[in-house]
Amino acid sequence: MLQSSTDKLVMVFALLFCFSNTVDAQKKSAKMNKGADKLNRQIALKPPMGWNSFDAYDCRINEKEYKATVDFMEKNLLKHGWDYAVIDYCWFNDDPGNWSNPRRRFGHPDIRMKPDGSPLDTLVMDEFGRVLPSIKRFPSAKNGAGFKAIADYVHSKGMKFGIHIMRGIPREAYYNNLPIKGTTYTARDIAEPWDTCNWQNNFFGVDASKPGAQEYYNSLFELYAEWGVDFIKADDMMYPPYHKGEIELISNALANCGRPMVLSLSCGEAPLSQASHVSKFSHMWRVSADFWDNWESLEHNFDLLNAWSPFIKPGHWPDADMLPIGKLSLNNRPHGPERMSKFTNEEHYTLMTLWSIAKSPLMLGADLLQETKGIMPFLTNDEVLAVNQYSTDNRQVYKDENYAVWIATEPGTKNRYVALFNLSGNERTVKFTLELENLRGTFKVRDLWKKSDAGTVTDKLETKIGSHGAAFFKLSPVK
């Protein structure tokens, strides 16, 4: 049957429409990839080291506490490389978690809602739906200054300033239909009210395909650049599900905001199937779920870090999460009662040794304003920290139910770093046969934790280690 002229015209227009959409999609993809290519990798050539407020303060830190922590870091930790100080979530809420939430833990910062889903509790934000610091908690943010004064304070100490952000646009901005800066679009044009973080209800997701979505994220990073932010922890990005579109929007906005910032994606476990994507569009990404002070989680991270070790390289860091050592959960939040870390002394050695030889970013979570004496030896051993910052070819050699061995190389030398771990519940001798790594001859042994020489070895390296403990060595060939 012959087609009518009208049918032919419809087919032509349909083909043109499909072609136009394909071209637009290709242009958008190219633009996104260009943004990722512009992501500044020079600022994360080494795994970032610093402190984050979450493990100790949950969502409630204030300006006085934060600046006092920065002062402590400048005096005691900066010279050892700990230079980032990050304010975690809900800095835009005057009093987060101030109501009894029957669905969550005590003090959880969900906002209350009306029957139609609109917010009963309000956040601090500007006319464009961009959240701002609570002036009640951060007085220097008055008169629209945001975090500028605090960032300046951190920079004056020779340190770097970071903040946590949530994926998406505030629920309140959606219900008030606030405009997106510099556009004719509004929050309702880009928001997905059915896409809400499954552990916090403050925000709706953003549809990355909608006009105005990129502009919204651009406006956020324009603001963060004005404040002087150096580090962004972007949360609710990967679990569950993996929010590929918004990761690209954020990465693109950061790459084009005019200020270098480290982009850290949370929370995990990141899907290994997205390794190429996540490493391209961020500097560091969480491979672990929220990590706390229990042995089961620490042991699980051996497998996670092993799986992600092929993706370790400058500007790309698999992140095993913060270091829950020292004083945690002030006022019994965010996780369990206020306490000193439940890790044993031996487990502290395992934690710091594994994170160092696997080159995970090192972010402290403890309250640094009290009871820090016991943790300082784990934070100020420059020989151990040098492995985290400078070593290469980091990988697991062997692991079973009783012990694990990791190895790395000191750049520019024939020296090797070897970490021995006792994963069992009893003291035992852990042995590494050098031939497993084609290490032949005699090697001088340096004990990194003891900062002392420990003789020489030829065929094997072995030492007695307590339950859940670790030993850390540098092997140097004897000429």
Secondary structure by P-SEA (a helix, b strand, c coil): ccccaaaaaaaaaaaaaaaaaaaaaaaaaaaaaaaaaaccccccccccccccccccccccccaaaaaaaaaaaaaccccccccbbbbbcccccccccccccccccccccbbbbcccccccccccccccccccccccccccccccccaaaaaaaaaaacccccccccccccaaaaaaccccccccccccccccccccccccccbbbbcccccaaaaaaaaaaaaaaaacccccccccccccccaaaaaaaaaaaaacccbbbbbbbccccccccaaaaaaaaccbbbccccccccaaaaaaaaaaaaaaccccccccccccccccccccccccccccccccccccaaaaaaaaaaaaaaccbbbbccccccccccccccccaaaaaaaaccccccccccccccccccccccccccbbbbbbbbcccbbbbbbbcccccccccbbbbbbccccccccccccbbbbbbcccccccbbbbbcc
